[in-house]
Amino acid sequence: MSLSFLDPSVTTSKSVAMAPRPESLAGKTVGLFDNTKEQADIVLEALGEELMRSHGVREVITRRGIHYSKPAPLEIVEEMARKCDIVICALGG
């Protein structure tokens, strides 16, 4: 009798570079994406206010996903890519 093991993890040989980081957030538009987990909206609201107050962020755009187990809708991804200089995703819990 033999045992077989399946490895469910995904392996990839493709390396993805990190996006460049802005030196400052002053005058930038920041997107905040709520993944629908508990209290993510509260965290993002406080974060948006603090970014504007302390870091000179010009505008905060907040969007909410359908469900945390689903990817962000393409329309939201495209809108945020078009309108935002930087996007932060909240993972509530």
Beta strands, then each sheet from edge to edge (+ up, - down):
strand 1: 29-34
strand 2: 59-64
strand 3: 86-90
sheet 1: 2+ 1+ 3+
end
